[in-house]
């Protein structure tokens, strides 16, 4: 009577019949693995939940893997640097800091990113002020004043959403150009 085989044994037999991976397939698997590791490390860095030391994390990999993981981390961090994500300034700032630590050769681009982020923040602050002052004028004309209107929340207003979208549309091409300069 035939012996029962475990799933592992069956998988090993099938793999044996398929043969070994070619050098190209092995390289692709290595690249995918490094990409996933880079994605996880970038996520940890951005979350800030764990004080991730990117340099020591990279040191845990072989020389060839380190370069691919480093590139993957930078790719993921660069994706965060965009005006739509600027609502979460801390996250964008953290991404820029991570790029700066991992790629000193990109310092010129990192400086440009910091300047562009600051410029965007100022434009957003001014747009917010304009929308808020418009609401305050309307309330004043309606003779509504005092502590009831001290803290207007414009986040859900259509005026603010439209103003913010105009800012994003205006700054997106510049952020896209910046992303290209930050890519290794």
C-alpha positions in Angstrom: 0.0 0.0 0.0 1.3 3.5 -0.8 2.5 5.7 2.0 0.7 9.0 2.6 2.8 12.0 1.9 2.8 15.3 3.6 2.0 18.5 1.7 5.6 19.5 2.1 6.9 16.3 0.5 4.5 16.7 -2.4 5.5 20.3 -2.9 9.2 19.3 -2.8 8.7 16.6 -5.4 6.9 19.1 -7.7 9.6 21.6 -7.2 12.2 19.0 -8.1 10.4 18.2 -11.3 10.3 21.9 -12.2 14.1 22.3 -11.7 16.1 25.0 -10.1 15.4 28.7 -10.7 17.4 30.4 -13.4 19.8 33.2 -12.4 17.4 35.7 -13.7 14.5 34.3 -11.7 16.6 34.2 -8.5 17.6 37.8 -9.1 13.9 38.8 -9.5 13.0 37.0 -6.3 15.8 38.8 -4.5 14.6 42.1 -5.9 11.0 41.5 -4.8 12.1 40.4 -1.3 14.3 43.5 -0.9 11.4 45.7 -2.2 9.1 44.2 0.4 11.7 44.7 3.2 12.2 48.3 2.1 8.4 48.9 2.1 8.1 47.6 5.6 11.1 49.6 6.9 9.7 52.8 5.2 6.3 52.1 6.9 7.9 51.7 10.3 9.9 54.9 9.8 6.8 56.9 8.7 4.7 55.5 11.5 7.2 56.5 14.1 5.6 53.9 16.4 9.0 52.2 16.5 12.1 54.2 16.7 13.5 52.7 13.5 17.2 53.2 12.9 17.4 52.8 9.2 21.2 52.5 9.0 21.3 49.6 11.5 18.3 48.0 9.7 20.2 48.2 6.4 23.3 46.7 8.1 21.4 43.5 8.7 21.4 42.7 5.0 24.2 41.7 2.6 25.9 44.3 0.5 23.9 43.7 -2.6 20.6 43.4 -0.7 21.4 46.6 1.2 21.6 48.6 -1.9 18.2 47.3 -3.2 16.5 47.7 0.2 17.9 51.3 0.5 16.6 52.1 -2.9 13.2 50.6 -2.1 12.9 52.6 1.2 13.8 55.8 -0.6 11.2 55.1 -3.3 8.5 54.6 -0.7 9.5 57.7 1.2 9.5 59.8 -2.0 5.9 58.7 -2.7 4.8 60.4 0.5 6.2 63.8 -0.5 3.2 65.3 -2.3 0.7 68.1 -1.7 -2.2 65.8 -1.1 -0.3 64.3 1.8 0.6 67.7 3.2 -2.5 67.6 5.3 -0.3 65.4 7.4 2.8 67.6 7.5 4.6 65.5 10.1 4.4 62.5 7.8 5.9 64.4 4.9 8.6 65.9 7.1 9.5 62.4 8.4 9.7 61.1 4.9 12.1 63.9 3.9 14.2 63.3 7.0 14.4 59.6 6.1 15.6 60.4 2.6 18.1 62.8 4.0 19.5 60.1 6.3 19.7 57.4 3.7 20.9 59.4 0.7 23.3 62.2 1.6 23.9 62.5 -2.2 20.3 63.7 -2.6 20.8 66.6 -0.1 20.2 69.2 -2.7 16.8 67.6 -3.6 16.0 67.3 0.1 16.7 71.0 0.6 14.4 71.8 -2.3 11.7 69.5 -0.8 11.9 71.3 2.5 11.6 74.7 0.8 8.7 73.6 -1.4 6.9 72.1 1.7 7.4 75.4 3.5 6.1 77.3 0.5 3.1 75.0 0.3 2.4 75.4 4.0 2.5 79.2 3.7 0.2 79.2 0.7 -2.2 76.9 2.5 -2.2 79.1 5.6 -3.0 82.2 3.5 -5.8 80.3 1.7 -7.2 79.2 5.0 -7.1 82.7 6.3 -8.9 84.0 3.2 -11.7 81.5 3.6 -12.0 82.1 7.3 -12.1 85.8 6.9 -14.8 85.4 4.2 -16.9 83.4 6.7 -16.2 85.9 9.5 -17.4 88.8 7.2 -20.6 86.9 6.4 -21.3 86.2 10.1 -20.5 89.9 10.9 -23.0 91.0 8.3 -25.6 88.7 9.9 -24.7 90.3 13.3 -23.4 87.0 14.7 -20.3 87.6 16.8 -18.6 86.8 20.1 -17.3 83.5 21.3 -19.9 81.6 19.2 -17.7 82.3 16.1 -14.3 82.3 17.8 -13.3 79.0 16.3 -14.7 78.4 12.8 -14.0 75.0 11.4 -13.7 75.3 7.7 -12.4 71.8 7.0 -15.6 70.5 5.6 -16.7 73.6 3.8 -17.0 73.5 0.0 -15.0 76.8 -0.2 -12.1 75.3 1.7 -12.2 72.1 -0.2 -12.1 74.0 -3.5 -9.3 76.3 -2.3 -7.3 73.3 -1.1 -7.8 71.5 -4.4 -6.6 74.6 -6.3 -3.4 74.6 -4.1 -2.9 70.9 -4.8 -3.4 71.4 -8.5 -0.9 74.3 -8.5 1.8 72.6 -6.5 1.5 69.0 -7.9 3.7 69.6 -11.0 6.5 71.0 -8.8 6.2 68.1 -6.3 6.3 65.7 -9.3 9.5 67.3 -10.6 10.9 67.1 -7.1 10.1 63.5 -6.8 12.1 62.8 -10.0 15.2 64.5 -8.5 14.8 62.5 -5.3 14.7 59.1 -7.1 18.0 57.3 -7.2 
